[in-house]
Amino acid sequence: MHSTFLQPSDEVAAALSAGGPVVALESTIISHGLPRPRNLEVARELEEIVRSAGAVPATIAVLDGVARAGLTDAELERVAMEDGLRKLGQRDLPVAAALKASGATTVSATSFLAARAGIRIFATGGLGGVHRGWTEDQDESADLDTLARTRLTVVCAGVKSILDVPATLQRLETRGVTVVGYRTDRFPGFYLHSSGQPVDWRIETPEEAAAIMRGQDALGGPQTALVVANPVPAEQQLDPELHDRVLAEALAAAERDGVTGQAITPFLLGYLVEATGGASLEANLAAVRGNAALAARIAVAWAGA
């Protein structure tokens, strides 16, 4: 679907019309997840990783009320450097369009826009999910709801480890979202190689992911996503003992300071970055790089199907 609100770049539009491999990339990691100017360097690096694997990168953001699937370098720089850029979930998109606002897209917004543009594969770091203490405040990421009704393949390093991982996996199962481990029998732990939770299915190649996607289309049914859980390499993960200790400190600090709602995720992630001396950020980036490379390989396999 192309409209005045959703505009693919010329390169992305050409690749899609030719049935070529395209990989969607989110923009919140650029605008809200990394310090300047590192964020712009990483944004360019991720696009280059996708290109070097033979696919076209489509970084997605909303600029002046128009959703862009594929950014020029000047637009990428704008997302990285402009002050006051909004953080847009799927529910915010109509408002951004009406008010001609600019913002970076979260997993839910990127997934929605990628699917509307005709892009089937999306690479990100970690998904949102069910928050700890859900029985008290029912805090759950919009990512899960979007993935339950969007036909998309998402390559990620699991869900953010600050969340309730077992509950999130149960929620994905309830909503009919297929989860497979890429060369792993354990669900990844975002910063960690493993969360300790099992996954029901394991695949070994990008071609197997593409075959599952063909199976989704052949069977029909609900338009649910496929989550390809790709762990950060063990040698690049955050030290598990350090992770567990600092996360416990971060959760205690959030409770002490009364941090809740949308503020909790950035608070906890920021605490981890500071308390680990930046090591959590490096593990996050290692995961994102690996996910971008794998997503591109799946896109190539899918395009060649």
Secondary structure by P-SEA (a helix, b strand, c coil): cccccccccaaaaaaaaaccbbbbbbcccccccccaaaaaaaaaaaaaaaaaabbbbbbcccccccccccccaaaaaaaacccccccccccaaaaaaaabbbbbbcaaaaaaaaaaaccccccccccccccccccccccccaaaaaaaccbbbbbccccccccaaaaaaaaaaaabbbbbbccccccccccccccccccccccccaaaaaaaaaaaaaacccbbbbbbcccccccccccaaaaaaaaaaaaaaaaaacccccaaaaaaaaaaaaaacaaaaaaaaaaaaaaaaaaaaaaaaaaac
